[in-house]
Amino acid sequence: MDRQKIQAILSAFLAAVFYSMSIPISKVLLRTVGPTTMAALLYLGAGIGIGILSLCSRKDRERSERLTKKDLPFAVGMIVLDIAAPILLMLGIVHGSSANASLLGNFEITATTVIALLVYKEVVSGRLWLAIALITLSSILLSFEGTDSLRFSYGSLYVLLATVCWGFENNCTRNISSKNTFEIVVLKGVFSGLGSLVIALILKEKMPGIGQAALAMLLGFLAYGLSIFLYIRAQRTLGAAKTSAYYAAAPFVGAFLSFVFLKEPLSWRYIAALAIMLAGSALVVADTLIRQHEHLHVHTFTHTHDGSTHTHTVTHAHTHSHYVTDSRHGHRHSSKELEGLPGSRHSS
């Protein structure tokens, strides 16, 4: 394995680890920082940090198109949803466990896929439908506080609402995903962060001290901003499918960190949900790596009839599945597909 590929794999895993840090560390910071303020600081840290990185990456900024007026509705939709989603997530972390929130984040896959199916008429494979069913079942197990009283957990409800918002946001972002990535991330971070900050001021949440604010913004830069940056770097070498597969470890790393550092207890319900979620995530990875491609075959043959020579061209197409090792291949897709792992906030 060459050095460039090893660095790309490490970048993909680091992207997953950085993002997985966000929930357990946020749980600690939320003891003294309001949820809306926390969401604002996380996104501001991501936007400002990536803005600084973009100044050092002139080639990246020149490689793709800038956003135009035509992209404005999708950009606004993306920003509004990125204001709502992290606030809901922070509320979910406050009212529930960090480990539950980490795993429930996978429901974003279900939300993104269903929205893509309804709005963009995406073709959803049987494998992905099964993955959605397993992830939904796991989410249901994680969402009830006990079998004796089927009471829905408010923390889980907030996290699920956050994933639905991010599902819509992913489908807004996909419409501008061919544009400059750094510009998109800076817009997300700065304007979503400022929007959340305005809401926090309206709600009269107590503002944190300089040290806590700096720590929250640093977490935002690492968990959102730098995670996206590393993801993009890995994708250039590994391709979209393989990078998404490595990144799929993020929710489980987050859950592990919650148990180790926050000492959150294990329950039979959580263990069952974890096993089902692992199976669903594995199917998503498989569906990401195995693509349906349509191959167009052209056959030309010549024959002589009635003293004349005739040339005939016969064209036919067929589809088959095979593993994709790099996104830079020359096949024509038989259906529209989301870039990377369905539901990934890094798909832009």
C-alpha positions as CSV (number, residue, x, y, z in Angstrom):
1,M,0.0,0.0,0.0
2,D,1.5,3.4,-1.0
3,R,2.1,6.2,1.4
4,Q,-0.6,8.4,-0.2
5,K,-3.3,5.8,0.3
6,I,-2.2,5.2,3.9
7,Q,-2.5,8.9,4.6
8,A,-5.9,9.0,3.0
9,I,-7.2,6.2,5.2
10,L,-5.8,7.9,8.3
11,S,-7.5,11.1,7.2
12,A,-10.8,9.3,6.8
13,F,-10.6,7.7,10.3
14,L,-9.5,11.0,11.8
15,A,-12.5,12.7,10.2
16,A,-14.7,10.1,11.9
17,V,-12.9,10.3,15.3
18,F,-13.1,14.2,15.3
19,Y,-16.8,14.1,14.5
20,S,-17.5,11.4,17.1
21,M,-15.9,13.6,19.8
22,S,-18.6,16.3,19.4
23,I,-21.4,14.6,21.3
24,P,-19.6,13.3,24.5
25,I,-17.6,16.6,24.8
26,S,-20.7,18.7,24.2
27,K,-22.5,16.7,27.0
28,V,-19.8,18.0,29.4
29,L,-19.8,21.6,28.1
30,L,-23.6,21.7,28.2
31,R,-23.5,21.6,32.0
32,T,-22.5,25.3,31.9
33,V,-23.4,26.4,28.4
34,G,-27.0,26.7,27.0
35,P,-27.9,24.4,24.2
36,T,-28.6,27.1,21.6
37,T,-25.4,29.0,22.5
38,M,-23.5,25.7,22.3
39,A,-24.9,25.1,18.8
40,A,-23.9,28.6,17.8
41,L,-20.3,28.3,19.1
42,L,-19.8,24.9,17.4
43,Y,-20.8,26.2,14.0
44,L,-19.0,29.5,14.3
45,G,-15.9,27.5,15.2
46,A,-16.3,25.4,12.1
47,G,-17.0,28.3,9.8
48,I,-14.2,30.6,11.1
49,G,-11.7,27.7,11.2
50,I,-12.4,26.5,7.7
51,G,-12.4,30.1,6.5
52,I,-8.8,30.4,7.7
53,L,-7.9,27.1,6.1
54,S,-9.3,28.2,2.8
55,L,-7.0,31.2,2.8
56,C,-4.1,28.7,2.8
57,S,-5.7,26.6,0.1
58,R,-5.8,28.8,-3.0
59,K,-5.7,25.9,-5.5
60,D,-8.8,24.3,-3.8
61,R,-10.7,27.6,-4.0
62,E,-9.9,28.0,-7.7
63,R,-10.7,24.4,-8.6
64,S,-14.5,24.6,-8.5
65,E,-17.2,27.2,-9.2
66,R,-18.4,29.8,-6.7
67,L,-22.0,30.0,-5.7
68,T,-24.4,32.1,-7.8
69,K,-27.8,33.7,-7.4
70,K,-29.3,30.6,-8.8
71,D,-28.0,28.6,-5.8
72,L,-29.5,31.1,-3.3
73,P,-32.7,29.1,-2.4
74,F,-30.6,26.0,-1.6
75,A,-28.0,27.9,0.3
76,V,-30.7,29.6,2.4
77,G,-32.5,26.3,3.0
78,M,-29.1,24.7,4.0
79,I,-28.4,27.5,6.5
80,V,-31.9,27.6,8.1
81,L,-31.8,23.8,8.6
82,D,-28.3,24.0,10.0
83,I,-29.6,26.5,12.6
84,A,-32.4,24.1,13.7
85,A,-30.6,20.8,13.6
86,P,-27.7,21.5,16.0
87,I,-30.0,23.2,18.5
88,L,-32.2,20.1,18.5
89,L,-29.2,17.9,18.9
90,M,-27.9,19.9,21.9
91,L,-31.3,19.7,23.5
92,G,-31.3,15.9,22.9
93,I,-27.9,15.6,24.5
94,V,-29.1,17.6,27.5
95,H,-32.2,15.5,28.0
96,G,-30.7,12.1,27.1
97,S,-27.6,10.1,27.1
98,S,-24.6,10.8,25.0
99,A,-24.3,7.2,23.8
100,N,-27.9,7.2,22.6
101,A,-27.5,10.4,20.8
102,S,-24.4,9.1,19.0
103,L,-26.2,6.0,17.7
104,L,-29.5,7.9,16.9
105,G,-27.4,10.1,14.6
106,N,-27.5,7.2,12.1
107,F,-31.3,7.9,11.6
108,E,-30.1,10.7,9.4
109,I,-29.4,8.0,6.8
110,T,-33.1,7.0,6.8
111,A,-34.3,10.6,6.7
112,T,-32.0,11.6,3.8
113,T,-32.9,8.5,1.8
114,V,-36.6,8.8,2.2
115,I,-36.5,12.5,1.4
116,A,-34.4,11.8,-1.7
117,L,-36.9,9.1,-2.7
118,L,-39.9,11.4,-2.4
119,V,-38.4,14.6,-3.7
120,Y,-35.8,13.5,-6.2
121,K,-37.3,10.1,-7.1
122,E,-34.0,8.4,-6.1
123,V,-33.9,4.7,-6.8
124,V,-33.5,2.9,-3.5
125,S,-32.1,-0.7,-3.6
126,G,-33.5,-3.6,-1.6
127,R,-30.3,-3.7,0.4
128,L,-30.7,0.0,1.4
129,W,-34.4,-0.6,2.3
130,L,-33.4,-3.4,4.7
131,A,-30.7,-1.1,6.2
132,I,-33.3,1.6,6.7
133,A,-35.6,-0.9,8.4
134,L,-32.8,-2.1,10.8
135,I,-31.7,1.5,11.6
136,T,-35.3,2.5,12.3
137,L,-35.9,-0.5,14.5
138,S,-32.7,0.3,16.5
139,S,-33.8,4.0,16.8
140,I,-37.2,2.8,18.2
141,L,-35.4,0.7,20.8
142,L,-33.2,3.6,21.8
143,S,-36.1,6.0,21.9
144,F,-38.2,4.5,24.7
145,E,-37.3,4.9,28.3
146,G,-38.5,1.4,29.5
147,T,-40.6,-1.6,28.6
148,D,-42.9,-1.1,31.6
149,S,-44.0,2.3,30.5
150,L,-43.8,2.9,26.8
151,R,-42.9,6.5,27.4
152,F,-41.0,8.2,24.6
153,S,-37.7,9.8,25.6
154,Y,-37.6,13.6,25.0
155,G,-33.9,13.4,24.5
156,S,-34.3,10.8,21.7
157,L,-37.1,12.8,20.1
158,Y,-34.9,15.9,19.9
159,V,-32.1,13.9,18.3
160,L,-34.4,12.3,15.8
161,L,-35.9,15.7,14.8
162,A,-32.3,16.9,14.4
163,T,-31.5,14.1,12.0
164,V,-34.7,14.8,10.0
165,C,-33.5,18.5,9.7
166,W,-30.1,17.2,8.5
167,G,-31.8,14.9,6.1
168,F,-33.5,17.9,4.4
169,E,-30.3,19.8,4.7
170,N,-28.3,17.1,2.9
171,N,-30.8,17.2,0.0
172,C,-30.5,21.0,-0.2
173,T,-26.7,20.8,-0.2
174,R,-26.6,18.1,-2.9
175,N,-28.0,20.8,-5.3
176,I,-24.9,22.9,-4.8
177,S,-22.4,20.2,-4.0
178,S,-20.5,20.8,-7.3
179,K,-19.6,24.3,-6.1
180,N,-16.6,25.3,-4.0
181,T,-16.6,23.1,-0.8
182,F,-14.8,25.6,1.4
183,E,-17.3,28.3,0.5
184,I,-20.2,26.0,1.4
185,V,-18.7,25.0,4.7
186,V,-17.9,28.6,5.6
187,L,-21.5,29.7,4.8
188,K,-22.9,26.9,6.8
189,G,-20.7,27.6,9.8
190,V,-20.7,31.4,10.0
191,F,-24.4,32.1,9.1
192,S,-25.9,29.1,10.9
193,G,-23.7,30.0,13.9
194,L,-24.8,33.6,13.9
195,G,-28.5,32.6,13.5
196,S,-28.3,30.3,16.5
197,L,-26.5,33.1,18.5
198,V,-29.4,35.5,17.7
199,I,-31.9,32.9,19.0
200,A,-29.8,32.3,22.1
201,L,-29.8,36.1,22.8
202,I,-33.6,36.2,22.3
203,L,-34.0,33.3,24.7
204,K,-31.7,35.2,27.1
205,E,-29.4,32.2,27.6
206,K,-26.5,33.0,29.8
207,M,-23.4,33.6,27.8
208,P,-20.3,31.4,28.7
209,G,-17.0,32.8,29.8
210,I,-14.2,33.4,27.3
211,G,-12.5,30.1,28.1
212,Q,-15.6,28.0,27.7
213,A,-16.6,29.8,24.5
214,A,-13.1,29.2,23.1
215,L,-13.3,25.5,24.0
216,A,-16.7,25.1,22.3
217,M,-15.4,26.9,19.2
218,L,-12.3,24.7,19.1
219,L,-14.6,21.6,19.4
220,G,-16.6,23.0,16.5
221,F,-13.5,23.5,14.4
222,L,-12.3,19.9,15.1
223,A,-15.6,18.0,15.1
224,Y,-17.3,19.8,12.2
225,G,-14.8,22.0,10.3
226,L,-11.6,20.0,10.4
227,S,-13.5,16.7,10.1
228,I,-15.0,17.9,6.8
229,F,-11.6,19.1,5.6
230,L,-10.0,15.7,6.3
231,Y,-12.9,13.9,4.7
232,I,-12.4,15.9,1.5
233,R,-8.7,15.1,1.5
234,A,-9.3,11.4,2.0
235,Q,-12.0,11.4,-0.7
236,R,-9.5,12.6,-3.4
237,T,-7.4,9.4,-3.0
238,L,-10.0,6.8,-1.9
239,G,-13.0,8.0,-3.8
240,A,-16.5,8.8,-2.3
241,A,-17.6,5.2,-1.5
242,K,-14.5,4.0,0.4
243,T,-14.2,7.3,2.4
244,S,-17.9,7.0,3.4
245,A,-17.3,3.4,4.5
246,Y,-14.4,4.4,6.8
247,Y,-16.4,7.4,8.1
248,A,-19.3,5.1,9.1
249,A,-17.4,4.2,12.3
250,A,-18.2,7.7,13.7
251,P,-21.4,6.9,15.7
252,F,-19.9,3.8,17.3
253,V,-16.7,5.7,18.3
254,G,-18.9,8.4,19.8
255,A,-20.8,5.7,21.8
256,F,-17.6,4.1,23.0
257,L,-16.2,7.5,24.2
258,S,-19.4,8.1,26.1
259,F,-19.1,4.9,28.0
260,V,-15.4,5.3,28.7
261,F,-15.3,9.0,29.7
262,L,-18.9,9.7,30.9
263,K,-19.4,6.3,32.6
264,E,-22.8,6.0,31.0
265,P,-24.4,2.6,32.0
266,L,-25.1,-0.2,29.6
267,S,-28.6,-1.7,29.4
268,W,-29.9,-4.7,27.5
269,R,-32.0,-2.4,25.3
270,Y,-28.9,-0.4,24.3
271,I,-26.9,-3.5,23.6
272,A,-29.7,-4.9,21.4
273,A,-30.0,-1.6,19.6
274,L,-26.3,-1.4,19.1
275,A,-26.2,-4.8,17.4
276,I,-29.1,-3.9,15.1
277,M,-27.6,-0.6,14.3
278,L,-24.2,-2.2,13.4
279,A,-26.0,-4.6,11.0
280,G,-27.9,-1.7,9.4
281,S,-24.8,0.4,9.1
282,A,-22.9,-2.5,7.5
283,L,-25.7,-2.8,4.9
284,V,-25.4,0.9,4.2
285,V,-21.6,0.6,3.6
286,A,-22.2,-2.4,1.3
287,D,-24.8,-0.4,-0.6
288,T,-22.4,2.5,-0.9
289,L,-19.6,0.3,-2.2
290,I,-21.6,-1.8,-4.6
291,R,-23.0,0.4,-7.4
292,Q,-25.3,-0.4,-10.3
293,H,-23.8,0.6,-13.6
294,E,-25.2,0.5,-17.0
295,H,-22.9,-0.5,-19.7
296,L,-23.7,0.4,-23.3
297,H,-22.4,-2.1,-25.8
298,V,-22.2,-1.4,-29.6
299,H,-21.7,-4.3,-32.0
300,T,-21.0,-3.6,-35.7
301,F,-21.2,-6.3,-38.4
302,T,-21.1,-6.4,-42.2
303,H,-22.8,-8.7,-44.6
304,T,-23.5,-8.9,-48.4
305,H,-27.1,-9.1,-49.6
306,D,-28.4,-8.8,-53.2
307,G,-24.9,-7.8,-54.5
308,S,-24.7,-5.0,-51.9
309,T,-22.7,-4.7,-48.8
310,H,-24.6,-3.7,-45.7
311,T,-23.2,-2.5,-42.3
312,H,-25.4,-2.9,-39.2
313,T,-24.9,-1.4,-35.8
314,V,-26.7,-3.0,-32.8
315,T,-26.7,-1.3,-29.5
316,H,-27.8,-2.9,-26.2
317,A,-27.4,-2.1,-22.6
318,H,-27.2,-4.3,-19.5
319,T,-26.7,-3.6,-15.8
320,H,-24.6,-5.5,-13.3
321,S,-23.1,-4.9,-9.8
322,H,-19.5,-4.6,-9.0
323,Y,-17.2,-3.1,-6.4
324,V,-16.1,0.5,-6.9
325,T,-12.6,1.2,-5.8
326,D,-12.4,4.8,-6.9
327,S,-15.0,7.4,-7.6
328,R,-13.1,8.5,-10.8
329,H,-14.4,5.7,-13.1
330,G,-15.9,6.0,-16.5
331,H,-19.2,4.2,-16.3
332,R,-22.5,5.8,-16.9
333,H,-24.8,5.5,-13.8
334,S,-28.1,3.8,-14.5
335,S,-29.8,5.9,-11.7
336,K,-29.2,9.1,-9.8
337,E,-27.2,8.6,-6.6
338,L,-26.3,10.6,-3.6
339,E,-22.6,11.3,-3.3
340,G,-20.9,9.2,-0.7
341,L,-22.8,7.6,2.2
342,P,-26.5,8.5,2.3
343,G,-27.1,10.9,5.2
344,S,-23.5,12.0,5.5
345,R,-23.0,15.7,6.3
346,H,-19.7,15.4,4.5
347,S,-21.4,14.6,1.2
348,S,-21.0,18.2,0.1
